[in-house]
Amino acid sequence: MLSKKMEEALNAQINAEFWSAYLYLSMSADFAAKGKPGFANWMHIQFKEEQEHAIKFFNYVISRGGKPELKPIEEVKTSWESPLEAFEDTLAHEQKVTAMINDLYGLAVEEKDYATQSMLRWFIDEQVEEEETAQGIIEALNMIKDNGFGLYTLDKELATRVYTPIAE
């Protein structure tokens, strides 16, 4: 059974995960409109993963006797000047999500909610991967700068990313 405080915090995270999905779908649309299908693909897969994260929290709240409460999704940015700007925004956003997950874990510790602590460990590991991946793409973009062939090559590489559902 979730405490009311934990249930509210998890519901806020559900909303944040859906907002993240919306942000990445917006990035995908921007890249597609600018003729960067590989970048668009990469962000579209991010969109799917964030939706899946939201549903993982959603199902967890239900499994612990709580009720998911869906709130309106706030507006997201719709255009980026460059791939570098989009991935810098991605990294900053993932760092914010990491802080939110850490806060949830802290609350679970404070409340001695061992089941929620256990569930959140998966998200803690996932956030390390999310930040590392975004940082790696930023580093590649910084090396490439405005080199058209470099951007073309990275776009082709990002096009190979495939969606892999998380194991339940």
Backbone as numpy.savetxt, mean C-alpha at the origin, in Angstrom:
# Nx Ny Nz CAx CAy CAz Cx Cy Cz
-12.32 -11.52 21.04 -13.17 -10.34 21.04 -12.28 -9.09 21.04
-12.60 -8.17 20.16 -11.86 -6.91 20.09 -12.40 -5.90 21.07
-11.52 -5.11 21.65 -11.99 -3.98 22.45 -12.57 -2.94 21.48
-13.37 -2.06 21.98 -13.95 -1.01 21.14 -12.84 -0.15 20.54
-11.82 0.16 21.34 -10.71 0.99 20.87 -9.95 0.30 19.73
-9.71 -1.01 19.87 -9.01 -1.75 18.83 -9.86 -1.85 17.58
-11.15 -2.11 17.76 -12.06 -2.20 16.61 -12.06 -0.88 15.83
-12.11 0.24 16.52 -12.10 1.55 15.85 -10.77 1.77 15.13
-9.68 1.38 15.74 -8.36 1.56 15.12 -8.23 0.68 13.88
-8.71 -0.55 13.95 -8.66 -1.45 12.79 -9.57 -0.94 11.68
-10.72 -0.38 12.03 -11.59 0.20 11.01 -10.94 1.39 10.33
-10.20 2.19 11.08 -9.46 3.30 10.47 -8.42 2.77 9.50
-7.80 1.64 9.84 -6.81 1.04 8.96 -7.45 0.49 7.70
-8.63 -0.08 7.83 -9.36 -0.55 6.64 -9.54 0.61 5.67
-10.00 1.74 6.19 -10.19 2.92 5.35 -8.88 3.37 4.73
-7.80 3.36 5.51 -6.49 3.78 5.01 -6.01 2.86 3.90
-6.26 1.57 4.03 -5.84 0.62 3.00 -6.64 0.83 1.71
-7.93 1.09 1.82 -8.72 1.38 0.62 -8.27 2.70 -0.01
-7.92 3.70 0.83 -7.40 4.96 0.30 -6.10 4.71 -0.45
-5.24 3.86 0.12 -3.99 3.51 -0.55 -4.26 2.89 -1.92
-5.23 1.98 -1.97 -5.58 1.35 -3.24 -6.01 2.42 -4.25
-6.82 3.35 -3.80 -7.31 4.42 -4.66 -6.15 5.29 -5.16
-5.19 5.58 -4.29 -4.01 6.35 -4.67 -3.23 5.63 -5.77
-2.98 4.34 -5.59 -2.21 3.59 -6.57 -2.97 3.42 -7.88
-4.28 3.32 -7.83 -5.06 3.26 -9.07 -4.96 4.60 -9.80
-4.94 5.69 -9.05 -4.76 7.01 -9.66 -3.39 7.13 -10.31
-2.36 6.62 -9.65 -1.02 6.63 -10.24 -0.99 5.78 -11.50
-1.65 4.63 -11.47 -1.71 3.76 -12.64 -2.36 4.49 -13.81
-3.45 5.17 -13.55 -4.14 5.92 -14.60 -3.25 7.01 -15.18
-2.51 7.71 -14.32 -1.63 8.78 -14.77 -0.52 8.21 -15.66
0.09 7.12 -15.22 1.14 6.50 -16.03 0.59 6.00 -17.37
-0.58 5.38 -17.36 -1.18 4.88 -18.60 -1.44 6.04 -19.57
-1.95 7.14 -19.04 -2.25 8.30 -19.88 -0.98 8.92 -20.47
0.15 8.71 -19.81 1.42 9.27 -20.26 2.26 8.27 -21.06
1.65 7.15 -21.46 2.34 6.19 -22.31 3.41 5.38 -21.62
3.22 5.11 -20.33 4.17 4.29 -19.58 3.43 3.06 -19.04
3.16 2.09 -19.93 2.34 0.94 -19.53 2.97 0.06 -18.45
4.29 -0.04 -18.41 4.94 -0.84 -17.37 4.77 -0.22 -15.99
4.96 1.09 -15.91 4.74 1.81 -14.65 3.26 1.68 -14.24
2.38 1.81 -15.25 0.93 1.68 -14.97 0.62 0.29 -14.42
1.22 -0.74 -15.01 1.02 -2.11 -14.54 1.48 -2.27 -13.09
2.67 -1.75 -12.80 3.22 -1.88 -11.45 2.27 -1.26 -10.42
1.77 -0.08 -10.74 0.85 0.60 -9.81 -0.50 -0.09 -9.75
-0.95 -0.68 -10.86 -2.22 -1.39 -10.84 -2.14 -2.61 -9.93
-0.98 -3.26 -9.92 -0.80 -4.39 -9.01 -0.74 -3.90 -7.57
-0.12 -2.73 -7.33 -0.14 -2.14 -5.99 -1.57 -1.92 -5.54
-2.40 -1.40 -6.46 -3.82 -1.18 -6.19 -4.48 -2.47 -5.70
-4.26 -3.56 -6.44 -4.86 -4.84 -6.07 -4.37 -5.31 -4.70
-3.08 -5.15 -4.45 -2.52 -5.58 -3.16 -3.13 -4.79 -2.01
-3.28 -3.49 -2.20 -3.85 -2.66 -1.12 -5.31 -3.02 -0.85
-6.04 -3.33 -1.91 -7.41 -3.80 -1.70 -7.41 -5.08 -0.88
-6.49 -5.96 -1.21 -6.39 -7.23 -0.50 -6.03 -7.01 0.97
-5.15 -6.03 1.23 -4.80 -5.71 2.61 -6.04 -5.22 3.37
-6.83 -4.36 2.72 -8.05 -3.86 3.37 -8.99 -5.01 3.71
-9.14 -5.94 2.78 -10.03 -7.08 3.01 -9.48 -7.99 4.10
-8.17 -8.12 4.19 -7.57 -8.93 5.27 -7.94 -8.32 6.63
-7.84 -7.01 6.75 -8.26 -6.34 8.00 -9.77 -6.50 8.20
-10.53 -6.29 7.15 -11.99 -6.40 7.18 -12.41 -7.77 7.74
-11.85 -8.83 7.15 -12.19 -10.19 7.59 -11.72 -10.46 9.01
-10.59 -9.89 9.38 -10.09 -10.08 10.74 -11.05 -9.46 11.76
-11.51 -8.25 11.48 -12.46 -7.58 12.39 -13.69 -8.46 12.58
-14.21 -9.00 11.50 -15.38 -9.88 11.59 -15.05 -11.12 12.41
-13.89 -11.72 12.15 -13.53 -12.96 12.85 -13.38 -12.77 14.35
-13.12 -11.54 14.77 -12.94 -11.25 16.19 -14.19 -10.64 16.81
-15.32 -10.76 16.13 -16.59 -10.32 16.69 -16.89 -8.84 16.50
-16.12 -8.18 15.67 -16.35 -6.76 15.43 -17.14 -6.53 14.16
-17.37 -5.26 13.87 -18.10 -4.88 12.66 -17.29 -3.87 11.86
-16.92 -4.23 10.63 -16.24 -3.24 9.80 -17.15 -2.06 9.50
-16.58 -0.88 9.59 -17.34 0.35 9.31 -16.62 1.08 8.18
-17.21 1.07 7.01 -16.59 1.71 5.85 -16.95 3.19 5.83
-15.93 4.00 5.64 -16.08 5.46 5.61 -15.78 5.94 4.19
-16.18 7.18 3.89 -15.84 7.72 2.56 -14.33 7.77 2.36
-13.92 7.57 1.13 -12.50 7.64 0.79 -12.20 9.07 0.36
-11.19 9.65 0.99 -10.80 11.01 0.67 -10.17 11.09 -0.72
-10.22 12.27 -1.29 -9.65 12.52 -2.60 -8.15 12.22 -2.62
-7.66 11.77 -3.77 -6.24 11.51 -3.95 -5.70 12.39 -5.07
-4.41 12.55 -5.07 -3.71 13.26 -6.15 -3.94 12.49 -7.46
-3.95 13.19 -8.59 -4.24 12.52 -9.86 -3.16 12.69 -10.92
-2.11 13.46 -10.63 -1.08 13.68 -11.63 0.27 13.89 -10.95
1.30 13.34 -11.58 2.66 13.47 -11.09 3.54 13.98 -12.22
4.51 14.81 -11.89 5.38 15.40 -12.91 6.32 14.39 -13.55
6.65 13.35 -12.80 7.63 12.37 -13.29 7.44 11.05 -12.56
8.00 9.97 -13.12 7.98 8.71 -12.38 8.68 8.83 -11.02
9.76 9.61 -10.98 10.47 9.79 -9.72 9.56 10.41 -8.66
8.82 11.43 -9.04 7.89 12.06 -8.08 6.85 11.06 -7.59
6.32 10.26 -8.50 5.31 9.27 -8.11 5.88 8.25 -7.13
7.11 7.79 -7.38 7.69 6.80 -6.47 8.19 7.42 -5.17
8.57 8.68 -5.19 8.87 9.37 -3.92 7.60 9.49 -3.09
6.47 9.81 -3.75 5.19 9.84 -3.04 4.82 8.45 -2.53
5.12 7.43 -3.33 4.84 6.05 -2.92 5.62 5.69 -1.65
6.91 6.01 -1.65 7.73 5.70 -0.48 7.23 6.46 0.75
6.95 7.74 0.60 6.45 8.54 1.72 5.13 7.96 2.25
4.28 7.54 1.32 3.00 6.97 1.74 3.21 5.64 2.47
4.08 4.80 1.94 4.33 3.51 2.60 4.95 3.70 3.98
5.79 4.71 4.14 6.35 5.02 5.46 5.25 5.44 6.43
4.27 6.19 5.92 3.12 6.58 6.76 2.31 5.35 7.15
2.09 4.45 6.20 1.35 3.22 6.50 2.11 2.38 7.52
3.43 2.32 7.39 4.25 1.58 8.36 4.03 2.14 9.76
4.02 3.46 9.89 3.79 4.09 11.20 2.41 3.72 11.73
1.42 3.68 10.85 0.06 3.32 11.28 0.01 1.87 11.78
0.66 0.97 11.05 0.71 -0.44 11.46 1.43 -0.57 12.80
2.54 0.15 12.94 3.27 0.12 14.20 2.41 0.63 15.35
1.63 1.67 15.11 0.73 2.18 16.14 -0.33 1.15 16.52
-0.85 0.45 15.51 -1.82 -0.61 15.79 -1.19 -1.70 16.65
0.04 -2.07 16.31 0.73 -3.10 17.08 0.95 -2.62 18.52
1.34 -1.37 18.67 1.52 -0.81 20.00 0.24 -0.86 20.82
-0.88 -0.55 20.18 -2.17 -0.62 20.86 -2.49 -2.06 21.25
-2.21 -3.00 20.35 -2.46 -4.41 20.65 -1.62 -4.88 21.83
-0.38 -4.42 21.90 0.49 -4.76 23.04 -0.09 -4.16 24.31
-0.44 -2.88 24.23 -1.01 -2.17 25.39 -2.25 -2.88 25.92
-3.07 -3.39 25.02 -4.33 -4.05 25.41 -4.16 -5.55 25.65
-2.92 -6.04 25.50 -2.65 -7.47 25.64 -3.54 -8.30 24.71
-3.71 -7.78 23.49 -4.50 -8.44 22.45 -3.52 -9.24 21.59
-3.25 -10.48 22.04 -2.25 -11.31 21.40 -2.66 -11.76 20.00
-3.94 -11.97 19.78 -4.41 -12.38 18.46 -4.14 -11.27 17.43
-4.42 -10.04 17.81 -4.18 -8.93 16.88 -2.69 -8.72 16.66
-1.89 -8.90 17.72 -0.44 -8.80 17.54 0.04 -9.82 16.51
-0.47 -11.04 16.61 -0.08 -12.10 15.70 -0.46 -11.74 14.25
-1.68 -11.27 14.06 -2.15 -10.89 12.72 -1.31 -9.75 12.16
-0.95 -8.79 12.99 -0.22 -7.61 12.52 1.23 -7.91 12.13
1.79 -8.99 12.61 3.18 -9.33 12.24 3.33 -9.48 10.73
2.31 -10.05 10.08 2.35 -10.19 8.63 2.46 -8.80 7.98
1.68 -7.85 8.48 1.70 -6.50 7.91 3.03 -5.79 8.19
3.61 -6.03 9.34 4.91 -5.43 9.65 5.95 -5.90 8.63
5.99 -7.20 8.37 6.91 -7.74 7.37 6.60 -7.20 5.98
5.34 -7.09 5.65 4.91 -6.57 4.35 5.38 -5.13 4.15
5.32 -4.33 5.21 5.72 -2.92 5.09 7.22 -2.78 4.86
8.01 -3.66 5.45 9.45 -3.63 5.19 9.68 -3.85 3.69
9.00 -4.83 3.12 9.12 -5.12 1.69 8.62 -3.96 0.83
7.50 -3.36 1.21 6.93 -2.24 0.44 7.91 -1.07 0.38
8.47 -0.71 1.52 9.41 0.41 1.55 10.68 0.09 0.77
11.20 -1.12 0.93 12.43 -1.51 0.23 12.23 -1.48 -1.29
11.10 -1.96 -1.76 10.83 -1.99 -3.19 10.73 -0.57 -3.76
9.97 0.30 -3.08 9.84 1.69 -3.54 11.20 2.38 -3.55
12.00 2.16 -2.51 13.33 2.76 -2.44 14.21 2.28 -3.59
14.13 1.02 -3.91 14.91 0.47 -5.02 14.55 1.10 -6.36
13.26 1.32 -6.58 12.84 1.95 -7.84 13.27 3.42 -7.86
13.21 4.10 -6.73 13.70 5.48 -6.65 15.19 5.53 -6.99
15.95 4.61 -6.44 17.39 4.57 -6.74 17.64 4.34 -8.23
16.87 3.46 -8.84 17.01 3.22 -10.28 16.66 4.48 -11.06
15.58 5.14 -10.68 15.17 6.37 -11.38 16.21 7.48 -11.21
16.83 7.55 -10.04 17.88 8.55 -9.84 19.10 8.27 -10.72
19.41 7.01 -10.95 20.52 6.66 -11.84 20.16 6.97 -13.30
18.92 6.69 -13.66 18.47 6.88 -15.04 18.35 8.36 -15.39
17.86 9.15 -14.43 17.57 10.58 -14.65 16.63 10.74 -15.85
17.02 11.48 -16.87 16.16 11.71 -18.03 16.54 10.84 -19.23
17.30 9.80 -19.01 17.74 8.93 -20.10 16.54 8.15 -20.63
16.14 8.46 -21.85 14.96 7.84 -22.45 15.06 6.33 -22.54
16.23 5.82 -22.93 16.37 4.38 -23.03 16.29 3.73 -21.65
16.86 4.39 -20.64 16.78 3.88 -19.27 15.34 3.81 -18.79
14.57 4.86 -19.06 13.15 4.86 -18.66 12.37 3.79 -19.42
12.67 3.65 -20.70 12.03 2.62 -21.51 12.33 1.23 -20.94
13.58 0.99 -20.59 13.99 -0.30 -20.06 13.33 -0.58 -18.71
13.30 0.43 -17.83 12.65 0.25 -16.54 11.15 0.02 -16.72
10.53 0.74 -17.66 9.11 0.54 -17.94 8.86 -0.91 -18.36
9.73 -1.45 -19.21 9.59 -2.85 -19.64 9.76 -3.80 -18.46
10.69 -3.50 -17.57 10.91 -4.34 -16.39 9.68 -4.32 -15.47
9.13 -3.12 -15.24 7.96 -3.01 -14.36 6.73 -3.67 -14.97
6.71 -3.79 -16.28 5.60 -4.46 -16.96 5.56 -5.95 -16.67
6.67 -6.52 -16.20 6.71 -7.97 -15.94 6.14 -8.34 -14.57
5.86 -7.34 -13.74 5.32 -7.65 -12.41 3.94 -8.27 -12.57
3.72 -9.36 -11.82 2.42 -10.03 -11.85 1.81 -10.03 -10.45
0.51 -10.05 -10.42 -0.22 -10.06 -9.16 -0.22 -11.47 -8.57
0.16 -11.54 -7.31 0.13 -12.81 -6.59 -0.70 -12.62 -5.33
-1.88 -13.26 -5.27 -2.71 -13.11 -4.07 -1.97 -13.58 -2.82
-2.26 -12.94 -1.70 -1.62 -13.35 -0.44 -2.24 -14.65 0.05
-1.42 -15.43 0.70 -1.89 -16.70 1.27 -2.70 -16.40 2.52
-3.81 -17.02 2.62 -4.66 -16.83 3.82 -4.34 -17.84 4.87
